[in-house]
Structures are given as structure tokens and as C-alpha cells.
Amino acid sequence: MKSPAARNWKTGALSIGLEWLIPILVVALWQWFGSMGWISQRILPTPASVLEAGVKLIRNGDLFVYIGDSTRRAFIGFVIGGGIGFALAILNGLLPLSEKLTDSSIQMIRTIPHLSLIPLIIAWFGIGEEGKIFLVALGVAFPIYINTLHGIRSVDPGLIEMGRTYGLRGFALFRTIIYPGALPSILVGLRFALGIMWITLIVSETISANSGIGYMAMNAREFFQMDVVVLSIVIYALLGKLSDWMAKLLERSWLKWHPHYRRAK
Amino acid sequence: MASALSASEIIHSRQAEAPGGAAARGLQVEVRDAVVRFGDLTVLRDLELSIPAGQFLAVVGRSGCGKSTLLRLLAGLEQASRGAVSIGGAASAGLRSDVRVMFQDARLLPWKSVLDNVRIGVEGGDRSQALEALELVGLADRAKEWPSVLSGGQRQRVALARALVSNPSLLLLDEPLGALDALTRIEMQQLIERLWLERRFTAVLVTHDVSEAVALADRVVLVENGTISQDITIALARPREKDSGFSHYESSILNRVLGRRPVSVNQDGFAI
């Protein structure tokens, strides 16, 4: 006899297996085609050689230095840009005068694709850290700004009125009602911003850098090390996935009250 | 009258218990010549109303007659463009901590547990006081849950606990039972009546359900075109049964609201 728990475990394993079936099959086919010589190593290295390149770069320590450099840039830019976007949104969400003054200017700047500023930024900052951090900050600020502002605007006015009748005002009103009410939307902005953060970093690192994963990829291309090029693409994907997973985790723990995010009991 | 006696016994025992004597006392409310305008629209015109301390007043009227605005004026959520509101003898300016409002929707914060929602009503957020208030409405066992898992009636009971936890002297009820099903409504009416009898705050209930007004109130006022057009004292013993006395009040108020003439006095009606 099988216990229901064992059966649950089995169906769980089966569903995970189904999810991973196609990715595993693709990698296996890719390896097979490569090792049969049907795909040239110069065009697309096999998964095994990518892995090998990864191990080599881990051994000599370069990989962690590059990942560290990229992550540091990404997060400094994110904190600066996100902080500015968040602060402006709070200000404009709460003070009509401030909104009148700044919102339309912000919306105008928003329509500029921030990556189009790269030539200008190289001229301003050279290929140093500042330019890349500036670009990331610029790219991240807008999704955070827009979603935070939208979140504050969409807080139920009935709840705010209720809070006022119970004597909540100023910061207490913000902390008890406005901020938690805006939080679902703020977290949507956070996830958008994380995506933009990595894309901006990839582009700016491939164009101008002397360290980081983008630099690693461009450098490898110069020497035709295709395995390292593919490795850096995989690392970007993993970093993107990791930050998205962290944002999801935040949603789960901060929005426990929300029926959408509650896990089935 | 056994029932009336037991009710007054409850009042006496509760008043003896009440700490400091500040609580469990209704406030007297006076509205003088109040005019409330929204832009060009005059919602309340020259409204005069005097509510003695501890009275249960019901305000009835058709939608858009200004009855909710009257309640919001008493709550301090609207300001009179002319005239004055005084609560407890002092001119009222804005929101007061001894005046609580229950809205048509419960307005619980979905990100706070049931208990934490009630704690908003206590200054300093005392847990045991909040839990006591939840016991009062029979929901102490749901204290840790999110409001989203409660039924509509339970949410309104939590809102009632939140409104009563600070022992208000004036409770304003803006159609709080309007969205509930018939059976839950009756239970909620009984709960509100019981708590009012125990605590003797002044209560103002806005409703368009005339039967609910007659079931709960000492006095029913009818608001038409922004002013009070009828003022009826309900002289029925509590707890109220839907007997002939009840239906007399109910039908006479309803006829007045709808502008119908009662059949028995239909003397100058047109005949064909």
C-alpha cells in the first residue's frame, strides 16, 4: 500500500520532472550535436566545454572577481536609482504641489531610451565605474517611480478616511495605510527594475569596461574563446534568475496578507 | 416588564464597572442651521437637530437626500459652510477621538490581522483591550486571521469591535448593515442593540431600511431635500417584536418616505 504522502511526493516529483524535461533534452542534444562534430566548436561550444571553461575560471579566481564587479555595479546603481525613484514617487504621491512641479518633467525624461545615452556617457565619464552606475540608476529609477506612484494613488481612499477618523495622520497614516497599500505595486516595479538593471549592465559592460562579466565576454571574443562567451551569457541568465527569485521571495513574505500570494494550505 | 428591567440592570452594572466614569456616557449633539455645500450643490440646508445624550437616533431618507452627509458632518469629515455643530456642549471642529464611525464597508486593513485591525481603535494599541472588544462581538477566536478570510458579517463585527474598543461616547453608523444578508442583518441589529444598551453611548444610524430604523431607534428622523421633514419618537419596549405597534410605525414612516397617503385617511384623493 502507498500512503497518500508518498503519492503526493510522487506527483510533485513528476511535475518537476515535466518542467525540466525540455531544457534537459535541449542541453543533451546540444552536447550530442557538438561532440559528433555537427556544430563547429568555433560557432557554438558544447555544454561540457562551457562547463570546463567555468571550472578553469573559478580555479584561477577570475570568475568571482568578474561576477563581484558586475554585481557591485548593478546593486550600487539599483540602490541609487531605486532610491531616487522611490523618494520622488512618495513625494509626488503625497504632495500635489510637488507632483505639479516635477511629474511632467519626469515623464518627459522617461521617454528617452536610457541606453541611447551611452555615447554621451562615455564622453562624460570615460569607461570608468561612474558611467555604468549612472546608466543603471537611470534605467532603474523610472519603473520604481511609476509603480510606486501608481501604488500610492490606488490606495483605497475609504481606508485613508477610516485611518483619519481613528486619529492617524502624517507619518503614522503613511506607515499604517498608504505604504502597505502601495506595496504590491511597488514590488511589481521592483521586479521590472531588476530586469532593466541587468540589461543595462550587460549593454554598458560590453561597450566599455575593463572588468566584469561583459568585459570577460568581449575579451574572450577577441581571442575567439567561444566557451567563455557562452559562459558569460549563462552567468547573466543565472544572475537575472537569482534576482527575480529574490524579488518573488520578498513578495511572498511581505504580501502574506494578499490572497494572490498566499500559498495553498 | 421583565425585559426592560433586565436591560436597565445591565446598564447599572456596566456603569459601575466602567473605569474612571469617562466611558459609557453618551454625548449630547446639537446641529444648528447647518448648511453643507459641495460647489454649487447644497446638500444640507438649514438643518436643525438636537440629540439628547444616550439616544439611539435613526436617520432615514431616499438616496441622495443628504442623510450620509449629515452623518459625515457629525463625524467631522465634512465642514458646515454655515451653522454649527456642537458635541457634548462644545463646538465641534473636525475629528474627535470619542466619536467613532462605522461605514457601509468594513474598511479593515487587509495587511493587518483581525486583532491588529481592532488595535487601531485603541490609543497606544493595547492588545488585551482589543482582544476584549473582539470577545464582545464574538470573534476572539479569529484574532490572528487575515480579514480576507472572514465573511461580510464577520468583517462588520470586527469593524464594530474597532469602533467600540475605545468606549466612544458617540457612535455614527453609516448604513453598516446595508451589504449584509437578511439573517446576518438581524443578528447584527441585535448585537448593536445589546452593546448600546450596555454602554449607553449616543448612536446615530443612517439607513434606508425603515424596518431597521424602527427596530433599533428611540427616534427616527426623515431627511428630505437636505432638511429634516419628520421627527418621530418610537415608543416601543425593547427587545422589539414585529407586532402591530411596530408595523404601525413602519408603515407610517414608509408612507411618508414614499409620499404615499395611507389608505384609511385617503379622503381627498382623486377618484374616477
Interface residues (C-beta under 8 A of the other chain):
Chain A: D156 G158 L159 E161 M162 G163 R164 T165 Y166 G167 L168 T176 I177 P180 G181 L183 L255 K256 W257 H258 P259
Chain B: A75 G76 L77 L95 S97 V99 R100 V101 F103 D105 R107 L109 P110 W111 K112 I120 G121 E123 W146 S148 R162
